[in-house]
Structure formats: C-alpha cells, structure tokens
Amino acid sequence: MLKRTKKSLLALLMLVTLLVSSAGMAMASDMLPVDGRDPDADVSLTITHRYLPSGAVVEGATWSLYQVNVPAGETWDGTIGMAQAQGWISSTAAATGTTNNQGVVVLNPGEQGIFLAVNSAIVGYTEGNLAPSFLVSLPMIVDGEWVYDVYAYPKLIDEDIFGKEIVEEYFDDGVLRIVWEFDVAIPANIGDIYCVYADLAGDCSCAANACVYIRITDILDERLALDADSVEVRIGNTVLPATAFTVNEIADGFTVEIGAAGLALIAADAPANLYVTFTTNVIPVPCDDCDAHDPYCADCREATLGHLENLGELELGRDVNIGEPRDIPSTTLFGLEVVKINLDDEELDDAVFRLYHYVDGDMIFVAQGTTGDFAEGRVRFSPLVEGTFYLVEVAAPEGYQTIDEPMQVIISAANATNNVVTVSVTNIPEGGEDWRLPMTGGMGTLLLTIIGVVLLGGATLFFVSSKKRKSA
C-alpha cells in the first residue's frame, strides 16, 4: 500500500507539472482575475489516456470531474496539495465519461472552477492499474492567456517496464558492498514514443533531440555511497561506451542519463532490455565526538543497522515520469555483538577477534575488533548482511587461552534482537588451572555428566560379571 501511495504521489506531481503553466495554476472561478477572462465561457477537459511504454490508447477508461469548493478566505495559488483539498471536494461528479477507441474522453463540468479528475475504472483492469487522480483548473492560464479547453495526457504504466534488484552483497577490504541493477523494457518504437510524449500537444518539437532521453534517478539511503566508477549501462548483453551516458551526483543520490547518442545505439537493438548496474559502499552513519579507537560511536552503530531500501525512478523523455520500479529491493543490515567472559561469567577486555564471511567455500575477511572497544567485555561488528560467518580469536586476554576452533555464527533475522545477533565466548585460564566444565546448559549438562559416569560404571560391572561367568 505504501509503495502504491508513493507511486501515486509521484505521478500526481508529474501531472500537475504537465497541467500547470509557468505562471502557476489559476484560482477558483470566483477568485480568478477578471482581466481577459470570460466568466460565462464554457470549459472542458479533454483526456487522452495512453499506455506506456507502447503509446497505445486506453479504451474504456472511466473518468469523472469533482468540483473543489474552495472555502471563503482560502487562496488557491497552485500550492494547495491533494491532502488539503480532500475536505473541499464535492461528493457528486460534475461530469463523467469513458474513453473511446481513440483513448479520448471530453468532460464538460458546466461551470468554471477547480476540479479533481478521477479515473474510477478501466475495462478489464483492477484498481491497482488505475491512473492517479489529479487537480486541474478550468480555465487555466497558459503562456499568459486564458485557455478554456484544457488537455491532459494521463498514462497507464505497464508494471513490467521498470524493475530493480540486488545483484550481490559482498565484503571487500572490510567494506560491505551492494550491487544494484535497474532494468527498463525498451519497446521497438522507442523513437516514436519519446517524440510523441515530448510535447503536450503531441507535436514533435524535439529540436536537436533536446527533450529525448532516458533518465534514471537513484535516491540513496544516507548509509550508501556510490562508487561512481562502477556504473555500467548495457542493452541486452552489449555494454554501452561511457560516451553514451552521463552520471551526475545530486543532493540525495545520482542520475544516469542516456541522451541522443545512447538512444541511437539502443534503438538499433530494440525491443530489448536496458540495464544500469552500479555498486554502493555501506558506510556507518557519522557522528561527532567518537573515541579515537572506535571508528564510529555506539549510538551511530545502532543507527547504521536495520532495514535499508534503495529507491529510484525512471523518466522517459520530457515530463514523462514512470515513477518507482515495480519492485523496490531492500536488505537488512545486522550487527554481531561478541561478549567475552571467563568461567565465572565475568566480562573480559582485550580479546582480539577476526570475523570472516563464508561464501561459496571461501572465507572472506570482514573486520577485526577488540573486546572493550564497544563496551566492557564486548566488541561489535557491523554492518553485516544475512549469512554464515566465522569468529576467530587471534589473541586472548592476559592469563587466558584462545578458543581452539573458529566459531560459526549465523546472521539472520530469526537470531537477532533489534537487528543485533549476540554470542558469548568463554575463555579458559592458561594451563587449565581451576578448569571446570562450564554450566552453559544449566542442570542439563550436569545431568549428562552423571549419566555418562553411571553408564561407564554399568559397563564395568557388566564386563566383570561376564568374565566371572566365563571363569565359572
């Protein structure tokens, strides 16, 4: 539901951008400037409903106009959003119609004002496939002049046009790296689509291909940093040269834009899939006043953990925003907390551990840490992803022995509390002095010991008894 809401909001912003001129959306009928406007003129909204990416028309789409009754004292200046307008919308439709075999419907509300256009049904489609609602002023000012017959071009987006997934998660020199991939379905008539949608009136006016492009915008979580050199664009299995696209960093992410040169290469192979692959490094959330031995503060370690998703959106040509991909990939970042104790459950500092990630038979070094760095007797490794890891104790606290074998640790949501998996490692004093079997299993361990002794005694009795029988 959240994903659909995000997509609807993005599409709403796109449509409002399409419908509103640089002068801003006009006010409601009784608030519109009088100069040049005919208050008695009829108004209409012509909707041409199309599919993306094919550009085919949508027949059988029902659209309705509901008047927005702006209260006295309120000013409609184009900044009032859908949420605020909800309480002002009439419950009765001022006009309703269904798109014909050309994908067109003309709605005549009978009076001027602000309206909400709602796509309530499409023959053969479910609610999730409907176009988002949008606000429109009838009439509206376009290029300084009143326009009484307004045109809108909502899009029915093919859910399979745009996807995204995580390709790989791995550690490199102790840094967690995540490889992401966008895929875009490129239709055979790519050139026609971008030209048609480049202009609201459908008039191809893309001088020097200025409005022809594919742009993917990736919004990065603050815990992700782009490796700019990793960006690769390919059509099918063919890698495009670096001259065919540009990568631009923005405030909260980056864009990959494929211009005319890249589109020419893509069109030669269409229909096909376009792939944009890139790598991000997972970085700790920064904070101030960290101890010198600690790469980042304890509270920031907590902030680095948890759910992480990588958003993005696709634009085809000027003003055609597809919105978010059909699937928003996500992962969860975990922490591993190692508690070092002795046989009396006292926490020990200065134990040095190395953590390795076990992948396809290989041990990949992740990090090294010392108990006491995170908290008394504790060390924290993060961020980690789900998988199998091994702990190796390379140095024990003074007076204690290291553990004999690597300790396997499974990182998963099932084993974590608040995204942290906690394990205890017990050290034995050097020379085995004062050694005793640790009661980590409670009475169960003691009971097993007693049972073992009894069984051993029984076997001895049986052997002696059997020997006496044979002697007799």
C-alpha positions, 0 to 999 in steps of 0.5 A: 500500500505504501509503495502504491501511495508513493507511486501515486504521489509521484505521478500526481506531481508529474501531472500537475507539472504537465497541467500547470503553466509557468505562471502557476495554476489559476484560482477558483472561478470566483477568485480568478482575475477578471482581466481577459477572462470570460466568466460565462465561457464554457470549459472542458477537459479533454483526456487522452489516456495512453499506455506506456511504454507502447503509446497505445490508447486506453479504451474504456477508461472511466473518468469523472470531474469533482468540483473543489469548493474552495472555502471563503478566505482560502487562496488557491495559488497552485500550492494547495496539495491533494491532502488539503483539498480532500475536505473541499471536494464535492461528493457528486461528479460534475461530469463523467465519461469513458474513453473511446477507441481513440483513448479520448474522453471530453468532460464538460463540468458546466461551470468554471472552477477547480476540479479533481479528475478521477479515473474510477475504472478501466475495462478489464483492469483492477484498481491497482492499474488505475491512473492517479487522480489529479487537480486541474483548473478550468480555465487555466492560464497558459503562456499568459492567456486564458485557455478554456479547453484544457488537455491532459495526457494521463498514462497507464504504466505497464508494471513490467517496464521498470524493475530493480534488484540486488545483484550481490552483497559482498565484503571487500577490504572490510567494506560491505558492498551492494550491487544494484541493477535497474532494468527498463523494457525498451519497446521497438518504437522507442523513437516514436514514443519519446517524440510523441510524449515530448510535447503536450500537444503531441507535436514533435518539437524535439529540436536537436533531440533536446527533450529525448532521453532516458533518465534514471534517478537513484535516491540513496539511503544516507548509509550508501555511497556510490562508487561512481566508477562502477556504473555500467549501462548495457542493452541486452548483453552489449555494454554501452561506451561511457560516451553514451551516458552521463552520471551526475551526483545530486543532493540525495543520490545520482542520475544516469542519463542516456541522451541522443547518442545512447538512444541511437545505439539502443534503438538499433537493438530494440525491443530489448532490455536496458540495464544500469548496474552500479555498486554502493559502499555501506558506510556507518552513519557519522557522528561527532565526538567518537573515541579515537579507537572506535571508528564510529560511536555506539549510538551511530552503530545502532543507527547504521543497522536495520532495514535499508531500501534503495529507491529510484525512478525512471523518466522517459523523455520530457515530463514523462515520469514512470515513477518507482520500479515495480519492485523496490529491493531492500536488505537488512543490515545486522550487527554481531555483538561478541561478549567475552567472559571467563568461567565465572561469567565475568566480562573480559577486555582485550580479546582480539577477534577476526570475523570472516564471511563464508561464501561459496567455500571461501572465507572472506575477511570482514573486520577485526575488533577488540573486546572493550572497544564497544563496551566492557567485555564486548566488541561489535561488528557491523554492518553485516548482511544475512549469512554464515560467518566465522569468529576467530580469536587471534589473541586472548586476554592476559592469563587466558587461552584462545578458543581452539576452533573458529566459531560459526555464527549465523546472521539472520533475522530469526537470531537477532534482537533489534537487528543485533545477533549476540554470542558469548565466548568463554575463555579458559585460564592458561594451563587449565588451572581451576578448569571446570566444565562450564554450566552453559546448559544449566542442570542439563549438562550436569545431568549428562555428566552423571549419566555418562559416569553411571553408564561407564560404571554399568559397563564395568560391572557388566564386563566383570560379571561376564568374565566371572561367568566365563571363569565359572 
